[in-house]
Amino acid sequence: MVLMVAALILAPAVGAQVFETTPKSEAVPVGNAQNGKRIFTAYGCYQCHGYEGQGAAAAGPRIALPSLALPEFAAYVRQPAGQMPPYTKKVVADSEMADIYAFLQSRPKPPLAKDIPLLND
Ligand code: HEC
C-alpha cells in the first residue's frame, strides 16, 4: 500500500502510467491531467470543445467536468454518434484517453447562477 501511494505521488513527475487495482483486479488507468491538457490541445479536441472543455457555440458541447464515466467517455470518443469525428486507439491510446479525462476532471466547477451577482440583480 505504501509503495502504491509512493508510486501515485511520483508518477506525474516521471510521466509514467500508473494502474490502480480494482476489486475485480481489472487495470484502471489513472490519468495524468498535465499530459491530458497537452493532448487535448495537440489532438484538436479544443477546436470544438474549447481549451477548457467548456464547449463552443455550434461546434461542440461542454465536456468539462465530464458527465460520463471514463469507459463511456472513451467509448463515445472512439465511436461518436453525431457530428464528432471518431478517434481510434491508434490516434488516442487508452492511456492518453485517461489523461484527457483526468485533465477535464481537474477543471474548476462553473459557479451556480445564484452565485453570479450580475445574474441576480
Ligand atoms: C470537429 C469537432 C470536434 C472535435 C475535434 C472533437 N469533438 Fe467531441 N464532440 C463534438 C460534437 C459536435 C459533439 C456532440 C455530439 C456529436 O455530434 O457527436 C461531441 C461530443 C463529445 C463527447 C460526448 C459528450 C457527452 O457528454 O455526451 C465527448 C466525451 C467528446 N466529444 C470528447 C472529445 C475529445 C476527447 C476530443 C479529442 C480527442 C473531441 N471530443 C474532439 C465535436 C468535436
Backbone and ligand atoms as CSV (ligand in chain L), in Angstrom:
chain,resi,resn,atom,element,x,y,z
A,1,MET,N,N,0.843,-1.210,0.000
A,1,MET,CA,C,0.000,0.000,0.000
A,1,MET,C,C,0.870,1.249,0.000
A,2,VAL,N,N,1.879,1.261,0.895
A,2,VAL,CA,C,2.788,2.411,0.960
A,2,VAL,C,C,3.466,2.600,-0.388
A,3,LEU,N,N,3.874,1.482,-0.983
A,3,LEU,CA,C,4.533,1.539,-2.295
A,3,LEU,C,C,3.605,2.136,-3.338
A,4,MET,N,N,2.322,1.711,-3.292
A,4,MET,CA,C,1.356,2.191,-4.281
A,4,MET,C,C,1.157,3.698,-4.126
A,5,VAL,N,N,1.060,4.163,-2.889
A,5,VAL,CA,C,0.885,5.593,-2.643
A,5,VAL,C,C,2.100,6.345,-3.154
A,6,ALA,N,N,3.284,5.810,-2.893
A,6,ALA,CA,C,4.514,6.453,-3.374
A,6,ALA,C,C,4.502,6.505,-4.890
A,7,ALA,N,N,4.065,5.426,-5.519
A,7,ALA,CA,C,4.035,5.383,-6.983
A,7,ALA,C,C,3.062,6.426,-7.512
A,8,LEU,N,N,1.921,6.585,-6.850
A,8,LEU,CA,C,0.920,7.559,-7.305
A,8,LEU,C,C,1.457,8.980,-7.181
A,9,ILE,N,N,2.245,9.215,-6.138
A,9,ILE,CA,C,2.797,10.555,-5.943
A,9,ILE,C,C,3.914,10.828,-6.939
A,10,LEU,N,N,4.722,9.822,-7.193
A,10,LEU,CA,C,5.888,10.019,-8.066
A,10,LEU,C,C,5.531,9.987,-9.541
A,11,ALA,N,N,4.452,9.289,-9.890
A,11,ALA,CA,C,4.147,9.068,-11.305
A,11,ALA,C,C,4.094,10.334,-12.155
A,12,PRO,N,N,3.385,11.379,-11.732
A,12,PRO,CA,C,3.314,12.557,-12.611
A,12,PRO,C,C,4.699,13.131,-12.900
A,13,ALA,N,N,5.590,13.051,-11.905
A,13,ALA,CA,C,6.919,13.623,-12.077
A,13,ALA,C,C,7.704,12.882,-13.149
A,14,VAL,N,N,7.536,11.573,-13.216
A,14,VAL,CA,C,8.304,10.810,-14.208
A,14,VAL,C,C,7.466,10.523,-15.446
A,15,GLY,N,N,6.204,10.953,-15.448
A,15,GLY,CA,C,5.354,10.761,-16.622
A,15,GLY,C,C,4.977,9.314,-16.858
A,16,ALA,N,N,5.074,8.482,-15.847
A,16,ALA,CA,C,4.762,7.062,-16.023
A,16,ALA,C,C,3.254,6.841,-15.926
A,17,GLN,N,N,2.782,5.762,-16.476
A,17,GLN,CA,C,1.376,5.406,-16.384
A,17,GLN,C,C,1.196,4.497,-15.179
A,18,VAL,N,N,0.282,4.879,-14.294
A,18,VAL,CA,C,0.062,4.081,-13.095
A,18,VAL,C,C,-1.264,3.360,-13.216
A,19,PHE,N,N,-1.316,2.131,-12.774
A,19,PHE,CA,C,-2.557,1.375,-12.823
A,19,PHE,C,C,-2.994,1.043,-11.410
A,20,GLU,N,N,-4.259,1.315,-11.135
A,20,GLU,CA,C,-4.830,1.013,-9.828
A,20,GLU,C,C,-5.511,-0.337,-9.953
A,21,THR,N,N,-5.479,-1.117,-8.893
A,21,THR,CA,C,-6.134,-2.416,-8.961
A,21,THR,C,C,-7.513,-2.321,-8.327
A,22,THR,N,N,-8.549,-2.636,-9.107
A,22,THR,CA,C,-9.906,-2.629,-8.589
A,22,THR,C,C,-10.177,-3.990,-7.958
A,23,PRO,N,N,-11.286,-4.115,-7.196
A,23,PRO,CA,C,-11.579,-5.408,-6.580
A,23,PRO,C,C,-11.620,-6.547,-7.597
A,24,LYS,N,N,-12.095,-6.273,-8.825
A,24,LYS,CA,C,-12.142,-7.315,-9.850
A,24,LYS,C,C,-10.767,-7.521,-10.488
A,25,SER,N,N,-9.791,-6.788,-9.988
A,25,SER,CA,C,-8.418,-6.787,-10.471
A,25,SER,C,C,-8.308,-6.466,-11.962
A,26,GLU,N,N,-9.197,-5.576,-12.412
A,26,GLU,CA,C,-9.058,-5.018,-13.755
A,26,GLU,C,C,-8.160,-3.796,-13.638
A,27,ALA,N,N,-7.323,-3.573,-14.604
A,27,ALA,CA,C,-6.440,-2.412,-14.546
A,27,ALA,C,C,-7.208,-1.168,-14.984
A,28,VAL,N,N,-7.307,-0.207,-14.094
A,28,VAL,CA,C,-7.958,1.057,-14.423
A,28,VAL,C,C,-6.882,2.133,-14.499
A,29,PRO,N,N,-6.675,2.697,-15.662
A,29,PRO,CA,C,-5.616,3.697,-15.755
A,29,PRO,C,C,-5.964,4.961,-14.990
A,30,VAL,N,N,-5.002,5.496,-14.274
A,30,VAL,CA,C,-5.166,6.770,-13.586
A,30,VAL,C,C,-4.467,7.813,-14.445
A,31,GLY,N,N,-5.267,8.761,-14.936
A,31,GLY,CA,C,-4.723,9.702,-15.893
A,31,GLY,C,C,-3.821,10.768,-15.293
A,32,ASN,N,N,-3.016,11.333,-16.138
A,32,ASN,CA,C,-2.135,12.434,-15.778
A,32,ASN,C,C,-2.719,13.703,-16.409
A,33,ALA,N,N,-3.293,14.565,-15.570
A,33,ALA,CA,C,-4.026,15.735,-16.071
A,33,ALA,C,C,-3.141,16.676,-16.885
A,34,GLN,N,N,-1.881,16.792,-16.482
A,34,GLN,CA,C,-0.975,17.700,-17.194
A,34,GLN,C,C,-0.735,17.222,-18.624
A,35,ASN,N,N,-0.503,15.931,-18.752
A,35,ASN,CA,C,-0.310,15.367,-20.093
A,35,ASN,C,C,-1.614,15.435,-20.875
A,36,GLY,N,N,-2.732,15.230,-20.168
A,36,GLY,CA,C,-4.038,15.299,-20.817
A,36,GLY,C,C,-4.298,16.674,-21.406
A,37,LYS,N,N,-3.872,17.703,-20.721
A,37,LYS,CA,C,-4.049,19.070,-21.217
A,37,LYS,C,C,-3.280,19.242,-22.535
A,38,ARG,N,N,-2.062,18.696,-22.552
A,38,ARG,CA,C,-1.223,18.784,-23.753
A,38,ARG,C,C,-1.900,18.048,-24.923
A,39,ILE,N,N,-2.396,16.836,-24.651
A,39,ILE,CA,C,-3.026,16.023,-25.697
A,39,ILE,C,C,-4.301,16.690,-26.196
A,40,PHE,N,N,-5.089,17.220,-25.260
A,40,PHE,CA,C,-6.369,17.862,-25.600
A,40,PHE,C,C,-6.138,18.976,-26.623
A,41,THR,N,N,-5.027,19.681,-26.468
A,41,THR,CA,C,-4.676,20.745,-27.413
A,41,THR,C,C,-4.062,20.150,-28.674
A,42,ALA,N,N,-3.095,19.256,-28.514
A,42,ALA,CA,C,-2.362,18.713,-29.666
A,42,ALA,C,C,-3.282,17.943,-30.612
A,43,TYR,N,N,-4.290,17.232,-30.060
A,43,TYR,CA,C,-5.157,16.402,-30.900
A,43,TYR,C,C,-6.397,17.152,-31.375
A,44,GLY,N,N,-6.492,18.417,-31.053
A,44,GLY,CA,C,-7.557,19.238,-31.622
A,44,GLY,C,C,-8.903,19.160,-30.934
A,45,CYS,N,N,-9.004,18.491,-29.769
A,45,CYS,CA,C,-10.292,18.451,-29.051
A,45,CYS,C,C,-10.759,19.881,-28.773
A,46,TYR,N,N,-9.799,20.752,-28.472
A,46,TYR,CA,C,-10.123,22.131,-28.102
A,46,TYR,C,C,-10.825,22.885,-29.233
A,47,GLN,N,N,-10.577,22.462,-30.469
A,47,GLN,CA,C,-11.145,23.201,-31.593
A,47,GLN,C,C,-12.673,23.222,-31.547
A,48,CYS,N,N,-13.258,22.165,-31.053
A,48,CYS,CA,C,-14.718,22.115,-30.968
A,48,CYS,C,C,-15.225,22.260,-29.530
A,49,HIS,N,N,-14.401,21.874,-28.566
A,49,HIS,CA,C,-14.878,21.861,-27.170
A,49,HIS,C,C,-14.284,22.981,-26.320
A,50,GLY,N,N,-13.409,23.834,-26.909
A,50,GLY,CA,C,-12.782,24.905,-26.141
A,50,GLY,C,C,-11.586,24.402,-25.355
A,51,TYR,N,N,-10.640,25.305,-25.036
A,51,TYR,CA,C,-9.408,24.913,-24.338
A,51,TYR,C,C,-9.673,24.314,-22.963
A,52,GLU,N,N,-10.777,24.706,-22.339
A,52,GLU,CA,C,-11.094,24.195,-21.003
A,52,GLU,C,C,-12.182,23.129,-21.056
A,53,GLY,N,N,-12.557,22.698,-22.258
A,53,GLY,CA,C,-13.656,21.744,-22.385
A,53,GLY,C,C,-14.992,22.396,-22.094
A,54,GLN,N,N,-14.995,23.746,-22.160
A,54,GLN,CA,C,-16.210,24.486,-21.773
A,54,GLN,C,C,-17.279,24.470,-22.853
A,55,GLY,N,N,-16.925,23.988,-24.041
A,55,GLY,CA,C,-17.886,23.976,-25.135
A,55,GLY,C,C,-17.803,25.255,-25.943
A,56,ALA,N,N,-18.275,25.202,-27.180
A,56,ALA,CA,C,-18.265,26.371,-28.050
A,56,ALA,C,C,-19.543,26.343,-28.870
A,57,ALA,N,N,-20.145,27.513,-29.055
A,57,ALA,CA,C,-21.423,27.599,-29.760
A,57,ALA,C,C,-21.323,26.900,-31.107
A,58,ALA,N,N,-22.237,25.998,-31.383
A,58,ALA,CA,C,-22.375,25.322,-32.670
A,58,ALA,C,C,-21.209,24.390,-33.019
A,59,ALA,N,N,-20.149,24.328,-32.198
A,59,ALA,CA,C,-19.009,23.475,-32.553
A,59,ALA,C,C,-19.004,22.180,-31.748
A,60,GLY,N,N,-19.104,22.275,-30.433
A,60,GLY,CA,C,-19.083,21.082,-29.577
A,60,GLY,C,C,-19.617,21.423,-28.211
A,61,PRO,N,N,-20.237,20.444,-27.530
A,61,PRO,CA,C,-20.814,20.715,-26.204
A,61,PRO,C,C,-19.746,20.823,-25.125
A,62,ARG,N,N,-20.160,21.329,-23.960
A,62,ARG,CA,C,-19.287,21.317,-22.768
A,62,ARG,C,C,-18.978,19.873,-22.407
A,63,ILE,N,N,-17.696,19.562,-22.177
A,63,ILE,CA,C,-17.342,18.206,-21.751
A,63,ILE,C,C,-16.522,18.220,-20.465
A,64,ALA,N,N,-16.362,19.405,-19.856
A,64,ALA,CA,C,-15.720,19.512,-18.542
A,64,ALA,C,C,-16.702,20.227,-17.613
A,65,LEU,N,N,-16.850,19.682,-16.432
A,65,LEU,CA,C,-16.423,18.397,-15.930
A,65,LEU,C,C,-17.176,17.287,-16.679
A,66,PRO,N,N,-16.536,16.154,-16.942
A,66,PRO,CA,C,-17.214,15.107,-17.725
A,66,PRO,C,C,-18.429,14.559,-16.994
A,67,SER,N,N,-19.535,14.391,-17.738
A,67,SER,CA,C,-20.736,13.812,-17.121
A,67,SER,C,C,-20.707,12.294,-17.266
A,68,LEU,N,N,-19.870,11.810,-18.167
A,68,LEU,CA,C,-19.769,10.365,-18.379
A,68,LEU,C,C,-18.610,9.793,-17.559
A,69,ALA,N,N,-18.719,8.503,-17.188
A,69,ALA,CA,C,-17.592,7.819,-16.544
A,69,ALA,C,C,-16.564,7.515,-17.633
A,70,LEU,N,N,-15.322,7.274,-17.239
A,70,LEU,CA,C,-14.250,7.070,-18.217
A,70,LEU,C,C,-14.560,6.027,-19.292
A,71,PRO,N,N,-15.102,4.846,-18.948
A,71,PRO,CA,C,-15.359,3.850,-20.020
A,71,PRO,C,C,-16.355,4.359,-21.065
A,72,GLU,N,N,-17.419,5.042,-20.625
A,72,GLU,CA,C,-18.423,5.573,-21.560
A,72,GLU,C,C,-17.847,6.747,-22.344
A,73,PHE,N,N,-17.064,7.555,-21.664
A,73,PHE,CA,C,-16.394,8.692,-22.297
A,73,PHE,C,C,-15.511,8.174,-23.445
A,74,ALA,N,N,-14.686,7.180,-23.131
A,74,ALA,CA,C,-13.765,6.614,-24.131
A,74,ALA,C,C,-14.552,5.988,-25.275
A,75,ALA,N,N,-15.618,5.268,-24.936
A,75,ALA,CA,C,-16.426,4.613,-25.974
A,75,ALA,C,C,-17.006,5.655,-26.922
A,76,TYR,N,N,-17.444,6.788,-26.357
A,76,TYR,CA,C,-18.023,7.819,-27.218
A,76,TYR,C,C,-16.980,8.421,-28.149
A,77,VAL,N,N,-15.811,8.725,-27.599
A,77,VAL,CA,C,-14.753,9.349,-28.401
A,77,VAL,C,C,-14.306,8.394,-29.520
A,78,ARG,N,N,-14.316,7.092,-29.233
A,78,ARG,CA,C,-13.926,6.103,-30.237
A,78,ARG,C,C,-15.005,5.927,-31.310
A,79,GLN,N,N,-16.267,6.094,-30.895
A,79,GLN,CA,C,-17.372,5.875,-31.819
A,79,GLN,C,C,-18.488,6.883,-31.567
A,80,PRO,N,N,-18.276,8.137,-31.984
A,80,PRO,CA,C,-19.291,9.168,-31.717
A,80,PRO,C,C,-20.568,8.921,-32.521
A,81,ALA,N,N,-21.662,9.469,-32.012
A,81,ALA,CA,C,-22.954,9.193,-32.641
A,81,ALA,C,C,-23.386,10.305,-33.591
A,82,GLY,N,N,-22.738,11.461,-33.512
A,82,GLY,CA,C,-23.231,12.605,-34.283
A,82,GLY,C,C,-22.191,13.193,-35.210
A,83,GLN,N,N,-21.919,14.489,-34.994
A,83,GLN,CA,C,-21.016,15.244,-35.871
A,83,GLN,C,C,-19.541,15.025,-35.558
A,84,MET,N,N,-19.253,14.568,-34.353
A,84,MET,CA,C,-17.849,14.486,-33.944
A,84,MET,C,C,-17.099,13.418,-34.719
A,85,PRO,N,N,-15.846,13.704,-35.126
A,85,PRO,CA,C,-15.053,12.672,-35.804
A,85,PRO,C,C,-14.597,11.611,-34.806
A,86,PRO,N,N,-14.496,10.344,-35.223
A,86,PRO,CA,C,-14.042,9.285,-34.309
A,86,PRO,C,C,-12.525,9.324,-34.084
A,87,TYR,N,N,-12.091,8.934,-32.885
A,87,TYR,CA,C,-10.663,8.824,-32.561
A,87,TYR,C,C,-10.391,7.380,-32.171
A,88,THR,N,N,-9.699,6.636,-33.042
A,88,THR,CA,C,-9.404,5.229,-32.763
A,88,THR,C,C,-8.270,5.124,-31.752
A,89,LYS,N,N,-7.994,3.878,-31.320
A,89,LYS,CA,C,-6.895,3.639,-30.378
A,89,LYS,C,C,-5.554,3.998,-30.991
A,90,LYS,N,N,-5.477,3.951,-32.311
A,90,LYS,CA,C,-4.219,4.312,-32.976
A,90,LYS,C,C,-3.953,5.805,-32.845
A,91,VAL,N,N,-5.023,6.573,-32.771
A,91,VAL,CA,C,-4.878,8.031,-32.688
A,91,VAL,C,C,-4.762,8.468,-31.223
A,92,VAL,N,N,-5.690,7.991,-30.392
A,92,VAL,CA,C,-5.671,8.307,-28.955
A,92,VAL,C,C,-5.585,6.975,-28.204
A,93,ALA,N,N,-4.416,6.659,-27.670
A,93,ALA,CA,C,-4.226,5.419,-26.913
A,93,ALA,C,C,-5.059,5.469,-25.628
A,94,ASP,N,N,-5.328,4.287,-25.039
A,94,ASP,CA,C,-6.121,4.239,-23.810
A,94,ASP,C,C,-5.510,5.107,-22.706
A,95,SER,N,N,-4.191,5.079,-22.590
A,95,SER,CA,C,-3.542,5.861,-21.536
A,95,SER,C,C,-3.722,7.360,-21.802
A,96,GLU,N,N,-3.714,7.746,-23.078
A,96,GLU,CA,C,-3.921,9.154,-23.421
A,96,GLU,C,C,-5.364,9.564,-23.141
A,97,MET,N,N,-6.286,8.635,-23.372
A,97,MET,CA,C,-7.701,8.900,-23.094
A,97,MET,C,C,-7.870,9.171,-21.596
A,98,ALA,N,N,-7.197,8.367,-20.769
A,98,ALA,CA,C,-7.271,8.552,-19.316
A,98,ALA,C,C,-6.675,9.898,-18.924
A,99,ASP,N,N,-5.636,10.319,-19.625
A,99,ASP,CA,C,-5.009,11.612,-19.337
A,99,ASP,C,C,-5.954,12.760,-19.694
A,100,ILE,N,N,-6.594,12.658,-20.864
A,100,ILE,CA,C,-7.556,13.694,-21.279
A,100,ILE,C,C,-8.670,13.777,-20.235
A,101,TYR,N,N,-9.148,12.599,-19.808
A,101,TYR,CA,C,-10.240,12.536,-18.837
A,101,TYR,C,C,-9.812,13.193,-17.522
A,102,ALA,N,N,-8.597,12.891,-17.089
A,102,ALA,CA,C,-8.088,13.475,-15.838
A,102,ALA,C,C,-7.986,14.996,-15.970
A,103,PHE,N,N,-7.560,15.460,-17.134
A,103,PHE,CA,C,-7.477,16.909,-17.363
A,103,PHE,C,C,-8.865,17.541,-17.255
A,104,LEU,N,N,-9.854,16.947,-17.920
A,104,LEU,CA,C,-11.207,17.521,-17.898
A,104,LEU,C,C,-11.789,17.489,-16.481
A,105,GLN,N,N,-11.466,16.411,-15.746
A,105,GLN,CA,C,-11.952,16.304,-14.360
A,105,GLN,C,C,-11.316,17.345,-13.459
A,106,SER,N,N,-10.123,17.807,-13.818
A,106,SER,CA,C,-9.400,18.746,-12.964
A,106,SER,C,C,-9.824,20.196,-13.206
A,107,ARG,N,N,-10.695,20.426,-14.184
A,107,ARG,CA,C,-11.153,21.799,-14.459
A,107,ARG,C,C,-12.024,22.287,-13.308
A,108,PRO,N,N,-11.990,23.590,-13.010
A,108,PRO,CA,C,-12.844,24.084,-11.922
A,108,PRO,C,C,-14.316,23.971,-12.291
A,109,LYS,N,N,-15.137,23.719,-11.285
A,109,LYS,CA,C,-16.585,23.671,-11.493
A,109,LYS,C,C,-17.096,25.055,-11.865
A,110,PRO,N,N,-17.988,25.180,-12.839
A,110,PRO,CA,C,-18.555,26.507,-13.105
A,110,PRO,C,C,-19.421,26.943,-11.927
A,111,PRO,N,N,-19.459,28.253,-11.617
A,111,PRO,CA,C,-20.285,28.702,-10.487
A,111,PRO,C,C,-21.774,28.520,-10.788
A,112,LEU,N,N,-22.572,28.374,-9.746
A,112,LEU,CA,C,-24.020,28.290,-9.922
A,112,LEU,C,C,-24.549,29.672,-10.287
A,113,ALA,N,N,-25.634,29.728,-11.057
A,113,ALA,CA,C,-26.206,31.019,-11.477
A,113,ALA,C,C,-26.492,31.896,-10.262
A,114,LYS,N,N,-26.949,31.300,-9.149
A,114,LYS,CA,C,-27.308,32.093,-7.960
A,114,LYS,C,C,-26.078,32.735,-7.308
A,115,ASP,N,N,-24.872,32.237,-7.659
A,115,ASP,CA,C,-23.640,32.792,-7.091
A,115,ASP,C,C,-22.998,33.852,-7.990
A,116,ILE,N,N,-23.629,34.175,-9.125
A,116,ILE,CA,C,-23.102,35.206,-10.025
A,116,ILE,C,C,-23.941,36.473,-9.830
A,117,PRO,N,N,-23.349,37.518,-9.176
A,117,PRO,CA,C,-24.124,38.712,-8.805
A,117,PRO,C,C,-24.887,39.330,-9.981
A,118,LEU,N,N,-24.233,39.449,-11.153
A,118,LEU,CA,C,-24.884,40.093,-12.305
A,118,LEU,C,C,-26.189,39.412,-12.700
A,119,LEU,N,N,-26.275,38.119,-12.453
A,119,LEU,CA,C,-27.486,37.379,-12.839
A,119,LEU,C,C,-28.580,37.487,-11.788
A,120,ASN,N,N,-28.263,38.138,-10.675
A,120,ASN,CA,C,-29.233,38.182,-9.577
A,120,ASN,C,C,-29.661,39.596,-9.211
A,121,ASP,N,N,-29.408,40.571,-10.117
A,121,ASP,CA,C,-29.789,41.960,-9.867
A,121,ASP,C,C,-31.289,42.168,-10.009
L,1,HEC,C1,C,-14.803,18.610,-35.203
L,1,HEC,C2,C,-15.301,18.957,-33.884
L,1,HEC,C3,C,-14.934,18.051,-32.708
L,1,HEC,C4,C,-13.680,17.613,-32.310
L,1,HEC,C5,C,-12.340,17.897,-32.970
L,1,HEC,C6,C,-13.895,16.829,-31.101
L,1,HEC,N1,N,-15.220,16.793,-30.775
L,1,HEC,FE1,FE,-16.062,15.838,-29.204
L,1,HEC,N2,N,-17.934,16.360,-29.847
L,1,HEC,C7,C,-18.199,17.180,-30.941
L,1,HEC,C8,C,-19.649,17.322,-31.102
L,1,HEC,C9,C,-20.344,18.151,-32.176
L,1,HEC,C10,C,-20.238,16.557,-30.077
L,1,HEC,C11,C,-21.753,16.383,-29.808
L,1,HEC,C12,C,-22.244,15.043,-30.242
L,1,HEC,C13,C,-21.822,14.696,-31.628
L,1,HEC,O1,O,-22.220,15.395,-32.590
L,1,HEC,O2,O,-21.078,13.718,-31.779
L,1,HEC,C14,C,-19.129,15.967,-29.307
L,1,HEC,C15,C,-19.299,15.155,-28.201
L,1,HEC,C16,C,-18.265,14.688,-27.399
L,1,HEC,C17,C,-18.444,13.897,-26.213
L,1,HEC,C18,C,-19.768,13.419,-25.634
L,1,HEC,C19,C,-20.310,14.470,-24.724
L,1,HEC,C20,C,-21.433,13.976,-23.850
L,1,HEC,O3,O,-21.444,14.369,-22.677
L,1,HEC,O4,O,-22.278,13.228,-24.338
L,1,HEC,C21,C,-17.203,13.657,-25.698
L,1,HEC,C22,C,-16.870,12.863,-24.431
L,1,HEC,C23,C,-16.237,14.294,-26.568
L,1,HEC,N3,N,-16.918,14.910,-27.588
L,1,HEC,C24,C,-14.874,14.288,-26.369
L,1,HEC,C25,C,-13.935,14.716,-27.308
L,1,HEC,C26,C,-12.497,14.532,-27.205
L,1,HEC,C27,C,-11.801,13.886,-26.009
L,1,HEC,C28,C,-11.937,15.034,-28.345
L,1,HEC,C29,C,-10.473,14.994,-28.769
L,1,HEC,C30,C,-9.822,13.680,-28.738
L,1,HEC,C31,C,-13.027,15.575,-29.160
L,1,HEC,N4,N,-14.210,15.357,-28.496
L,1,HEC,C32,C,-12.866,16.210,-30.373
L,1,HEC,C33,C,-17.260,17.767,-31.759
L,1,HEC,C34,C,-15.887,17.528,-31.734
